[in-house]
Amino acid sequence: MSAMKQTKKPFDLCPFCSGEIVEKEVEKLLRGGVDTAVAKVHADVCLHCGERLYSQETVRRFERIREK
């Protein structure tokens, strides 16, 4: 049997519209005070409504960037 690790997505379909979700690299604008940063990250994106779902690790990264 293969020892490959499969990652389970939290959602198989979009929790807002039930559309199909695919993983994409996206740009996220982060604003903190008068500063703005652009981060390229991976997100699960709904092909129907465009909703982006970020991993907990990515959200923590956003928080650290905003704190600076």
PyMOL commands that set and color helices and strands:
alter all, ss='L'
color gray80, all
select helices_A, chain A and resi 56-67
alter helices_A, ss='H'
color red, helices_A
select strands_A, chain A and resi 21-32+35-46+52-53
alter strands_A, ss='S'
color yellow, strands_A
deselect
rebuild
show_as cartoon
